[in-house]
């Protein structure tokens, strides 16, 4: 039975001899391997082993099945599944990753008793991997359950670094659940453990340990900013940035910290400083093998500050760069792309270029209609209001009324101060259209 599974595993390894893309590309091979491993009748063997042991026939049990050998075989297959799952995860194929981690977990649990599983670091690591895949799919409660299991095991093993990482992961989940106070508790416990571990060592902290601490400091900074304490947030982010620049300069972690610092400077109306942070972030993200979505958002941040500084020509160029990246096929969220087009249209209007602004607003409106948000956004009403205004300038009253009605719906939901003015405006346009109709009907 294991000979068949080993053959499938060898086949998967051969696929993995090249790039990760090649391995994952052989989805049929991966699927076949998963099916073969699922069919291994280990439950029957375990039952026989347990029955023999319960009768005190230890020697007979050992002859029937060599437990240690079986565990090694399971560990080998489980490790292979973990590698395949991690590869799927790196390629943002989270459903496939979850399949691999789920089967890896089942395999590991087949040869362990309940007590053994609760103290097995490999099982805990699989729970952590499963939690990450579920988190990326938005299944936060399931992800939290797996993270808690991993944390419980690492606490029993007294593995401080892994306990700290598990606490950090739970903090990230709480932050995603919009529970910043709970997230803060987890992050602070994580930092405390990491600092204690680093101080207990004789030598200096390794690069990985330093980066792990920097990321936790960054997470606390993000939460403090969310809770409104920008001074504390800036202090923590500066500490995090100093560590990252020593341990891993020009990394994506540094770029993420720079974006947060830029946001804080923007809040404080320190626009030159904000622009420096955003431009440094953009420089890092634009390097080899960039994440187009993140580069696109970096351009938006730069454009937003330039607009606030009334440097409209440069702001337009920044937003146009963001739109080009979005148009090149990156799977950007539709609402983000719609907001970029809305901002670009606003830039062109500020420069007095209504002809170029109009198609930007139209594209933004079309995206919002094609992919409506679950909750009406204030920007939806702003987009429709701008289109109504431009239609009025062009004497297209019917279209203006259509866009105004759409804007009014959004304004009611978001509580916009322009609601009263828009209602008066639409009444005026409808009266004008009615008067024109009577004049046309007169003999």
Secondary structure, 3 states (H helix, E strand, C coil): CHHHHHHHHHHHHHHCCCCHHHHHHCHHHHHHHHHHHHCCCHHHHHHHHHHHHHCCCHHHHHHHCCHHHHHHHHHHHHHHHHHHHHHHHHCCCHHHHHHHHHHHHHHHHHCCCHHHHCCCHHHHHHHHHHHHHHHHCCCHHHHHHHHHHHHHHHHHCCCHHHHHHHHHHHHHHHHHCCCHHHHHHHHHHHHHHHHHHHHHCCCCCCHHHHHHHHHHHHHHHHHHHHCCCHHHHHHHHHHHHHHHHHHCCCCHHHHHHHHHHHHHHHHCCCHHHHHHHHHHHHHHHCCCCCCHHHHHHHHHHHHHHHHHCCCHHHHHHHHHHHHHHHHCCCCCCHHHHHHHHHHHHHHHHHCCCHHHHHHHHHHHHHHHHHCCCCCCCHHHHHHHHHHHHHHHHCCCHHHHHHHHHHHHHHHHHHCCCCHHHHHHHHHHHHHHHHHHHHHHHCC
